[in-house]
Amino acid sequence: MNPINVAIIGTGLMAEIYADILVQHGGCRLLAVCGNTAKSTNRFASRYNIPSYTGGDTENLYARHPEAEITLITTPEWVRELPLAAAIKHRQHVLLEKPFAHDYESAQQLARMLDGYDQVFDICHVLRYSPRFHALREVVRRKEIGEIRHIYARRNSNRKRVKRVLGKTDLAFWLTPHDVDIMRWLTGSEVVEVFARARNGLKTEDDYLIANLRFADGTDAVLEISWCTPPVSGIAPEARFEVWGTQGSAELADSDMNLRVFSEGGQVSSPDTYEDYWIHGLRQGFFKNMIDCFIDRVRRRDVQGNCVADAVAPIRVCDMIRRSIEEGRVVSA
């Protein structure tokens, strides 16, 4: 079986994670990278021994590498339209980093670009490839906890992490899509009403988001996201997800790695054993699960799985949260 040729647009951490997985994937060949600045792009290209194209010069990349079949777009969420347009123009199968866009208007524009696209497309909603969330969905699907009544999700970041996006994108669109997508995935329903609060309008590093969501099927959900604290202990809980039903409940402590290391001086750490980690020189975790599933779809030319609506829907909810905070009221769909 011939390897599938892959180009990457973007040179950040996610690009490196995906590139490592692709390099170790026996069915893929990493062709080239296109980035913004020469320094980061050349560093990335040197690491993987591939050609580099700077200044966002995707046209030169595709001209020199017409054999490219897949394009991974890992640019920041406020730099999506031009890379996606180039990939579509050159008939690429596209895997696009989440969130889909940095605002609802941009998400609608990207959706129009992808309307009727006959190559494989997917969005990196990576939690759908987590064995934990997949098991939770199976519990819900089998009605083991009855009918869902309410959901609670908590996701903690910190003041250091938020600096990457602060002032560049509305923070209602930053981490929110992760849990909103899982809520939609579990309920099979859409958000119809939102009431949200924040301390500083989601404009500073000293802030948080608390949102009440009502779904069309009557399910209620509470979503809390915080980044007002400094980086703290490596064992501090960062992510939690709970589902309550008519016949029971299910809870998922998604930041628990089941390994703690106790060091001199009272230091306690918890190395990643689940999301993104290495075993015998191979990068593992649910990012790998996602890449494997996407490559399989490309092999099968599965364009029926192009769920652009699943990419747009969380951004619509993020926009409802933004409006609720700005207007100080309940926002309905």
N, C-alpha and C positions, 0 to 999 in steps of 0.2 A: 504494500500500500504506500503510495507516494505521500511524503509529508505535506501538510498544509502550511503555506507561507503566510507569515504574520508580520504586520507592521504595527508599531506602537506610536501613538501621538500623546506626548506628555512624558515627563521625566521624574516625577515625584515618587514618594514612597509606594503608592499603589502600583505605579508602573514597574517598579523594581520587584514587587511581590509577584505580579503577573508574569514578568519576564523570567524570573527564576523558575516558576511553574512550567512555563512554556518550553524553556530550555531542557528541562528534565522530562518533558512529555515526548515520548517516542514518535508521536504522529505529527509533530509540528516543527517548523524551522523559523527562527526569529530572523527577519530580513533586515530591518532598519528602524531607526527611531527619528521622530521629528519633535523638536522642542522649541522653546521660546529663546532662551539665552544660550550663547555659545558654550559658556562654562558648564552649565548643568547638562546640556545635551551631549557635549563631547565626553564628559565624565561617564555618563550613562553608556554611550556607545563604546567607550574603551572597556568598560566592565564586561560587556557582552560581545566585544569584538565584531561590531556591526557598523555599517555606515550611519552617519548622522546628518540631519538637515535642520538648520537653525532658522530662527525668525518665523516659525510657523509655516515654512515653505513646503506644504504638502504636495503642491503640484510637481515640484522637482522630485520628491520622493516617489510618487506614483509613476512619473515619467521614466525614472531610472529603474524602477522595480515593478514593471507591469505584471509580474507573476504574483504579486500580493493578492491574497484571497480574503484574509481577515484583517480588520483594523480594530485595535483596542484603543479607545479614546479615554485617556485618564487625565485630561486637562482639568483645571479648576471649574467648578460648576458655572462660573460666570464667563467661561470661554468654551462654548459648546457649538454654537451655530456654524461657524466656519469649518471646524474639523469634521462635523457631521456632514455638511454639504459636500465637502471634498470626498469623503468616504462613499457617499451615495453616488456622486458623479462617476466614481471609478468602480462602481458595482461591487462594493465590499460587503462581506458579512461583518456586522458591527456589534461589538460588545462595549457598552457605554457605562462609564463609572457613575455611581450614584452620588448625590441626588441627580435626577434627570435635568434640572435647571435651577437657577437661582431665584426665579420668580415665576408666577403663573403665566404671564404673557409669553415669556420665553418658552415655557413648557408647551404651550399651545402652538407656538411657531414650529418647534421641533416635531411635534406630532403631525402637523400638516406636511412637513418635509418627508415624514416616514409613511404617510398615508398611501396604502397600496404598494409599499416597497416589497419587491419579490426576492430579496436576499434575507438571510437570517439576521434578526436583530434581537438583542436582549439588553436589559438594564441590570446593573450589578446590585440587585437586592440580595445581598449575600446571606442574610439571616434565613432565607428560604432554603439554603443549602447547609444550614447548621443541623447536625443530628439531633440536637436538643429541641429546636423549634419544630423540626419535622416530626419528632416523636409527640410533641405537644399537639400538633395538628391532627395526628392520627387518633389521639385520645379524644379530641373534639369531634372528629369525623365519625368515630364509632359511638358517639353519644355516651361515653363512659362517665361524663359528669352532667349528663342531661342537656337541656337547652341553655346556652350561654345567657347570662343575665348582666354581668358587668366584668370589666377588665381593668387591671391596674398595671401600669408600666412605669419603671423608674430607670433613668439613664443619667449617670453622673460623669461629667468631664471636669475640667479645671481651668484656671486662669491662664496657664501656660499654653494649653492646646487651643484655646479660643483665639489667641492672638493671630493664628494663621489666617483666619477668616474675618476677624473683626474689622469693620469698616469696608469690607469688600462685598459682603452679601448680607442680606437680612437674616438674622439668627433664627428666625422662625422656620427657615428652610434648611438649617444646618444638620442637626442630628435627628430632628423630628421624623423625616421620612422612614427611618428604620422601623420604628415601632408602629407608625401608622400603617405601613405596608403589612406588617404581621397581623395587626388587628383586622384589616380588610381580608387577609388571607384566611384567617380563622373563622370569621363571621360570614364571609361571602356577601357582605353588605357594605354600603357606602355611608360616609358621614353626611348627615343632613343638618347638624346644628353644632355650633362651637361657642364656648365661652372660655376665654383665656385671660390669665393675669401674668404680669412680670413686674420686677422691681423698677427697672430703668428703661422700659420700653424696648428691651432686647438691643440696646445700643452700646452697652459697656461690658467690660469683663466682670463687673460685679453684678451679675444678674442670673436669672433662672426663668423657667417657663413652667406654668401649671395650667393645664388645659382640660376642660370637661368636654367630652365628645358624645354626641348622641347619633347612633346609627339608624338607618332606615328600618331595620328589623326590630328596633326597640332596645338593642343593647346599649348600655352606657359604659363609658371608659374614662379613666383619669390618666393623663400622661404628665409626668414630671421630668424635667430635664434641668440640670444645674451645672453651672461652670464658675460659680462665685468663689470657690475655695482654691487655695494653692494645691499643687500636687502633694498628696499625703501618702500614707502607708500603702505599700503594694498589695496589701490584703483588704483594703477598704472596698466595700461593695460598690460596684460601678453600674451593674445592670440587673434588673429584676423584672419578672413578668408573671402576673397572676391572672387566672381565668376562673370565674365563679359561675357555677351553673345550678340548675334545679335539682341535681342529684349528686353534687359534689363539687370539688374544686381541684385545680392543678396549679402548681407554682414552679417557676423556673428561676434559679439563681445563676444567671448567665455569666457572672464574673468569677464564679468559683472554679478554680483550676484543679482542685483536689490535690494540690501539692504546696506545702509551705516549707520554706528554708529559714532556719533560725541561725543568725550569725552573731558573732561577738559584738558586744555593745548594745544588744537588744534589738538589732535590726531583723525584721521579718519580711520576706519577699515571697511572691507566688508566681513562678515562671509560667508562661503560657503553655498549656498542654492541649489546646483546643482550637483556637482561632487561627493562629499563624505561628508555626513552630517547625523545627527541623528534626528529622530522624534519619540517621545514617547518611547525612549529606543531602537529603531530599527535603524540599519544602512541603509541608503538609498543612492541613487545616481546612476550614470550610471555603476558603478562597479557591483551593485546589478542586474541591468538589464542584464549585460553580464552573471553573474553567473546563473540567472534564465533561460536564453536562453540555456546555456550550459547544465544545468541539464535536461531541456526539451529534448535536442538532445540525451542525454544519455538514458533517458526513452524510446525514440522512436528508439534507436540504429541507429541514423542517421549518418552513416559513409559517405554518399554521400556529406555531408557538410564539409568533411575534406579538406579544401583548403590550402594545404601545399604551393602551388604556391603563395598564398596571403601572406604567412609568409616570403617567400624568396625574393619576388620582391622588397619590400622596402629596404632590405639589399643590393641588387644589385645596387640600385640607390645610396645608401650611399657610396658604394665602388666606383662608378663613381665620386661622389663628392670628395672623398678622393684622387683619382687619379688626378682629375682636379686641386686640390689645390697643390699637390705635383709636378705636371708637368707643372703647369701654362698655361694650354691650354684647349680647348674644347675637351671633351671626348665623343666618340660615342659608342653606344651599339654594 
